[in-house]
Structure formats: structure tokens, C-alpha cells
Amino acid sequence: MASGRANFSFSGPSHIRAIDWSNEHHRRSIAASLVQGVYVLERDRQKNKQGLQASCAPPWWESFNFQLNRCLIDDADESIFGAIYEFKSSSKPPNVPNYVIAFRGTLNTPASISRDLKLDLLCMCHRLHESSRFKLAMKFVGDIAEANGPNIWLSGHSLGSAMALLAGKNLTKKGYFIETYLFNPPFLATPVEILKHPVLKTGFRFTSSVVKAALAIAIKGRNPKPGKEDPFTALSSWIPHLFVNPNDLLCSEYKGYFEHRKKMEEIGAGRIERISMKSSIVCLFSSVVTRMSSEPLHLLPSAYLTINLSPVPDFRTAHGIQQWWDPNFNGKVELHQFN
């Protein structure tokens, strides 16, 4: 990606001249472009560009009145995987975060692809929380939350959204309800959305729910251990923003996940689904082998689900970050709240 203001329309939302912080499209666009800033910072690092003025990122975060507070660097490969942006202005409008902590996804370049793919694998195995990258991210997120309270945003794309999701969960369990923007978050289960026949799709999901619920009961018992809070209950009041493209197989299953949950409640099978959705086959198998509880990454009781309805030419576009600040964005927002 070439640097300079000429590419601002490609790098960020140049159509937003005056920010309305109560505008849903503006907030989504800002959160997405700050994630893009992390991608640009890492690409510039790999090209040995020196100084912020060498990057095309500053024009957008400065136009939003943010300054780069810190880059988050992975000790394993010295890559920039995240950034902390601090809001700086003489006047601070309502609904504006003091800090935005953004995380990039997998970057397909020789200098970072090896490390990123290892983390992708850990993510698939629900073990991302064990990685040194996530532990470092969680330290900074936790420190900023303790110093500033909930007035921060978390934002991430793809692998970065998985990190933001995990961090948001951890903070919620500590009593901090952080506004979180998750772009193309990976849903680590069978992508049933690829099935075109609605009856086959519904039947597959219903069977899967029954099987997982039965396995969970057999392995863990009907009731949680005394004194151990149900993670679903602990997370139920946190409502992150999920941004999903139905043509992206890595995240499209979130659409079916929430639709199926609603259908199960409607037919009176809500109890089965509540047991099922707290588990995954991988996590159930892990609990048998290691005798330790492993929480599915995609465990989410509540969410604002935004679905991109615009046609896309290929998977790369469907999974890309640029779609989320497109001025012609066409989507729908659904609130799914667990009671």
C-alpha cells in the first residue's frame, strides 16, 4: 500500500468530514479504520520506514483527534499487532472514548505470516489465551481499563477480533463493560451457512445442538459445580458489536448461530440450546483429555449483529476491513440479547 494522503479514501473514511459520535456509521467507520492503522504500521515497519510521517495512517487518526499512544509489539517476531490510540482534543464530545485499543488480523507477508498462522491455529483450538501475544495485549488492556474505567473501546479484525473478544470477555467478568467492535470475528465451528437448503440447514443445526447438549450433560453433569458462576450468565449484560459478511466463511456462522438460537426458543427447545451453545466439540473433547474446562471462543450471550448485505466479488473482499467504512454500506443491525 502506497503512503500519502492521496490514498486516504482507500485507507480510511474520507467521506466523513465532520464526525457525529452518535452516528452508527461514523462510529463503525472510525473503529474499523483504526484497526487498518495497525495493518499500515506493521507494513511500514517491514518496509523499514522511519517515523510516523512515513506512514499514511496518521492523517486518519489525527483527523479523528486521536494520537498514537503506543504500538503493541509481539516479542516472538517483533511485529506490531496492536495499537493504543488516545483521544486528544480541547473539547470532548459525549460518547467519545478516552482510548481505542485496536488489533490487526493475519498479515500475509513473509515477516509476519509464520507467527500469525501459529496464533490462528491456537485460536482454532480455543487456546489463544495461552499465547504470549494475547497475554501482553491483556496486560495493557487491563491497565488502561483500571485507570480509565469503561470509557475505552476495543476493536479488532479477524484474528485481531478474536483477541478483542477474549479481552472483552475477561474485562466483563471483572465488572468492566467495554464497548467492543469485532470485524469478521472467526466462528470456530462447522460453517453450516454454506448449506443452501433451509430445511437441511435447520436439521443439521438442531441435530448438532442435541448432540452437543447430550455430550455436555454426560461429561459435566446437569448442574454446574457449586460456587462456580456460569460464564454465560457472567457475560449476558455485555453487548459487543459484531460485523459479519455472509460470504465470509470464517465469520458467517454468527448469523446462523443467533437465528438458530431464536428458533430453538420459539419451539420450546431453549434449554437444550442454552446447554449446547456453551460448548463445542473441540472444547468438550479437551475437557475429557485434560480434565480442564475450555470455554468456546464464540461463546456470546448477547450482541449487536451487523450483517453486510452488499454483493461482493470474492472471499478476499468479504473478509476485508475496508467494507466496514464504505460510504455506500448496505446492512442491517440486529440486537440479540440473552435474558
RAKAQUI-V10801 format. One record per run of one state. SS is the DSSP state (h for helix, s for strand, l for the rest). FROM is the first residue (numbers start at 1). LEN is the number of residues. If there is no record, write none. Layout:
SS;FROM;LEN
SS;FROM;LEN
This chain:
l;1;4
h;5;7
l;12;12
h;24;23
l;47;5
h;52;3
l;55;3
h;58;6
l;64;2
s;66;8
l;74;6
s;80;8
l;88;11
s;99;5
l;104;9
h;113;12
l;125;3
h;128;3
l;131;1
h;132;17
l;149;3
s;152;6
l;158;1
h;159;15
l;174;5
s;179;5
l;184;8
h;192;3
l;195;3
h;198;23
l;221;10
h;231;5
l;236;4
s;240;6
l;246;7
h;253;14
l;267;3
h;270;7
l;277;4
h;281;10
l;291;12
s;303;6
l;309;6
h;315;5
l;320;2
h;322;4
l;326;5
s;331;6
l;337;3
